[in-house]
Amino acid sequence: MSSDMLELLKIPGPFLGAAFGAMSGIFLKEWLDQRRLRDKEKQTRWLPLLRAAQDLVERLDEFTLIYKSEPPQYLWNNYKWKDARGDEHPLPLEACDFHELYLLDKNSEPIKDFGDLKVDPSARRKDGPTVQGVRTRIHELNRATSALYRTAKYLGYAQRVRRELSHDLLKIPKETREKMINLLLNVRKELNGTSKEHPGLGIVDDLQDLIGESVWGQDDRVISYYEFRERLLRETGWEQFTDLYSGPQFPDDHLRWEPVRNRGLL
């Protein structure tokens, strides 16, 4: 090879090096961007959804034991509830806490018909002393309040993740995406209620979505427990959480989360 040819071959070298360098820089930037995106999704979607599901299961199991205890450690007067088989069981005092959060009245009787309430929960939320009275007792209602919050929090993350998966907005393999969508839909179905005796007595699908959307804050996260608790007591807007008081019906164990036939947790 002549010296002239060698000199000619040296000319493209710097340009090729620059081109490969630029290409490598683009690939590296793309890889880092994808990694940052996956890390963000992990921190804002996957881990919160996992923790929300674990927290909800923990509280559901806790109440399951309470309702299945015969007799409960603390009784709500002599009130009874019926399971799917029609057998009566003593109603635990914890049921009263859910009634108080709903009606803002700790002296109420168990609700038998939501269309015929003896106390107007909206009117009571307009009464400052009544709201303050519940607020001063809120630490005693913490178990019931946190059960509602954990349900709302799970619905928030589940609804958002399922929607983003359906629109291919999360960076996971197609097979995994479809599997996750099906798992979330199965939970959604159970929360709606699949008991043969009383199907659909849980939280209606559309209302699951409504609750899930309503608990998102401005920082791309679900609102805090404190904010949720305050919303339950507000004069306006509290109605969107009404269906949280419905408990899911599980076909494999009719005693599981069926403390009252008509309305789950209530």
C-alpha positions in Angstrom: 0.0 0.0 0.0 1.4 3.4 -1.0 2.1 6.1 1.5 -0.5 8.3 -0.3 -3.2 5.7 0.3 -2.2 5.4 4.0 -2.6 9.2 4.3 -6.0 9.0 2.7 -7.1 6.2 5.1 -6.1 8.4 8.1 -8.6 11.1 7.1 -11.9 9.2 7.9 -10.5 7.9 11.2 -11.3 11.0 13.3 -14.7 11.3 11.8 -15.5 7.6 12.3 -14.3 7.9 15.9 -16.5 10.9 16.5 -19.4 9.2 14.8 -19.0 6.1 16.9 -18.5 8.2 20.0 -21.7 10.1 19.3 -23.6 6.9 18.6 -22.3 5.4 21.8 -23.3 8.5 23.7 -26.9 8.3 22.3 -27.1 4.6 23.2 -25.7 5.3 26.7 -28.1 8.2 27.2 -31.0 6.0 26.1 -30.0 3.2 28.4 -29.6 5.6 31.3 -32.9 7.2 30.6 -34.6 3.8 30.4 -33.0 2.8 33.7 -34.0 6.0 35.4 -37.6 5.5 34.1 -37.6 1.9 35.4 -36.3 3.1 38.7 -39.0 5.8 38.8 -41.7 3.3 38.0 -40.4 1.0 40.7 -40.5 3.7 43.3 -43.8 5.3 42.3 -45.8 2.3 41.0 -44.6 -1.2 41.7 -43.3 -0.8 45.3 -46.2 1.3 46.5 -48.7 -1.1 44.9 -47.0 -4.1 46.6 -46.9 -2.4 50.0 -50.6 -1.2 49.6 -51.6 -4.8 48.8 -49.7 -6.2 51.7 -51.1 -3.6 54.1 -54.6 -4.3 53.0 -54.3 -8.0 53.3 -52.9 -7.6 56.8 -55.8 -5.5 57.9 -58.4 -7.7 56.2 -56.9 -10.8 58.0 -57.0 -8.9 61.3 -60.7 -8.1 61.0 -61.4 -11.6 59.7 -60.1 -13.0 63.0 -62.1 -10.4 65.0 -65.4 -11.3 63.2 -64.8 -15.0 63.4 -64.0 -15.0 67.1 -66.8 -16.7 69.1 -67.6 -14.6 71.1 -65.7 -11.5 70.1 -63.5 -10.0 72.7 -65.6 -6.8 72.8 -69.3 -7.0 72.0 -71.4 -4.3 70.4 -74.4 -4.5 72.8 -76.4 -7.6 71.8 -76.4 -7.0 68.1 -76.0 -9.9 65.7 -74.9 -10.4 62.1 -75.7 -13.2 59.7 -73.2 -15.1 57.6 -74.0 -16.5 54.1 -75.4 -19.6 55.6 -77.9 -17.6 57.7 -76.2 -18.3 61.0 -76.1 -15.5 63.5 -73.0 -14.3 65.3 -72.4 -11.6 67.9 -71.4 -8.3 66.3 -68.0 -7.1 67.6 -67.6 -3.6 68.9 -65.3 -2.8 66.0 -68.4 -2.7 63.8 -69.6 0.3 65.8 -66.4 2.2 64.8 -67.3 1.9 61.1 -70.8 3.1 61.9 -69.5 6.1 63.8 -67.1 7.0 60.9 -70.0 6.8 58.5 -72.8 8.4 60.6 -70.7 10.5 63.0 -72.8 9.0 65.7 -71.4 6.5 68.2 -74.8 5.7 69.6 -76.4 4.5 66.4 -77.8 1.1 65.8 -76.5 -1.2 63.0 -77.6 0.0 59.6 -80.2 -2.3 58.0 -81.3 -0.1 55.1 -79.1 2.6 53.6 -82.2 4.1 52.1 -83.8 4.6 55.5 -81.2 6.0 57.8 -82.3 7.4 61.1 -79.3 9.8 61.1 -78.4 12.0 58.2 -74.6 11.7 57.8 -74.4 14.8 55.5 -76.2 17.0 58.0 -74.0 15.8 60.9 -70.9 16.8 58.9 -72.3 20.3 58.7 -72.4 20.5 62.5 -69.0 21.7 63.8 -69.3 20.3 67.4 -70.3 16.9 66.0 -67.3 16.7 63.7 -65.0 17.9 66.4 -66.3 15.3 68.8 -65.4 12.5 66.3 -62.1 14.2 65.6 -61.2 14.1 69.3 -62.0 10.3 69.3 -60.2 9.6 66.0 -57.4 7.7 67.7 -59.9 5.3 69.1 -61.3 4.8 65.6 -57.9 4.3 64.1 -58.3 0.6 63.3 -61.5 1.2 61.3 -60.1 4.4 59.7 -56.9 2.8 58.6 -58.8 -0.2 57.2 -60.7 2.2 54.9 -57.6 4.1 54.0 -55.7 0.9 53.2 -58.5 -0.1 50.9 -58.6 3.3 49.2 -54.8 3.4 48.9 -54.8 0.0 47.2 -57.5 1.0 44.8 -55.6 4.1 44.0 -52.4 2.3 43.0 -54.2 -0.7 41.4 -56.4 1.5 39.2 -53.5 3.7 38.1 -51.1 0.8 37.4 -53.8 -1.2 35.5 -54.6 1.8 33.4 -51.0 2.5 32.6 -50.4 -1.2 31.8 -53.4 -1.2 29.4 -51.9 1.8 27.6 -48.4 0.3 27.5 -47.0 3.2 29.5 -45.0 1.0 31.9 -41.7 -0.6 30.8 -42.3 -4.3 31.4 -42.4 -7.3 29.0 -45.7 -7.9 27.2 -46.2 -11.3 28.8 -45.6 -9.8 32.3 -47.9 -6.9 31.5 -50.8 -9.1 30.5 -50.3 -11.3 33.6 -50.3 -8.2 35.9 -53.5 -6.9 34.2 -55.3 -10.2 34.8 -54.1 -10.4 38.4 -55.4 -6.8 39.1 -58.7 -7.7 37.4 -59.1 -10.8 39.5 -58.7 -8.7 42.7 -61.1 -6.1 41.2 -63.7 -8.9 40.7 -63.3 -10.2 44.3 -63.7 -6.7 45.7 -66.9 -6.4 43.7 -68.1 -9.6 45.4 -68.3 -13.1 44.1 -70.2 -14.8 46.8 -72.9 -17.1 45.3 -75.4 -16.1 47.9 -74.8 -12.4 47.7 -72.9 -11.5 44.5 -71.9 -8.0 43.8 -72.3 -6.7 47.4 -68.8 -5.4 47.5 -67.5 -2.3 45.8 -68.9 -1.9 42.3 -66.2 -1.8 39.5 -66.9 1.8 38.4 -66.8 3.0 42.0 -63.5 1.2 42.6 -62.2 3.4 39.8 -63.8 6.5 41.2 -62.3 5.9 44.6 -58.9 5.1 43.1 -58.8 8.3 41.2 -60.0 10.5 44.1 -57.1 9.5 46.4 -54.3 10.8 44.1 -52.6 14.0 45.2 -50.7 16.6 43.3 -47.3 14.9 43.7 -48.1 11.7 41.8 -48.7 9.9 45.0 -51.8 8.7 47.0 -52.8 11.2 49.6 -51.6 10.7 53.2 -53.6 8.9 55.9 -54.1 12.3 57.7 -55.6 13.9 54.5 -57.8 10.9 53.9 -59.1 11.0 57.5 -59.9 14.6 57.2 -61.8 14.0 53.9 -64.0 11.5 55.7 -65.2 14.2 58.0 -65.6 17.0 55.5 -69.0 18.5 54.7 -68.5 17.9 50.9 -66.7 15.2 49.1 -67.0 12.5 51.8 -69.7 10.7 49.8 -67.2 9.5 47.2 -65.8 7.1 49.9 -69.2 5.7 50.9 -68.6 2.4 49.1 -65.4 1.8 51.1 -67.7 0.5 53.8 -68.6 -2.4 51.6 -66.6 -5.5 52.2 -65.6 -8.0 49.5 -67.4 -11.4 49.5 -65.0 -14.3 49.1 -66.4 -17.6 47.7 -63.9 -19.8 49.5 -64.8 -18.6 52.9 -68.2 -16.9 53.5 -67.2 -15.8 57.0 -64.3 -13.9 55.5 -65.4 -10.2 55.3 -69.1 -10.7 55.5 -69.8 -9.2 58.9 -73.1 -7.9 57.8 -75.1 -9.3 54.9 -76.1 -6.0 53.4 -73.0 -3.9 53.5 -69.7 -5.7 54.2 -67.9 -3.8 57.0 -70.9 -2.0 58.3 
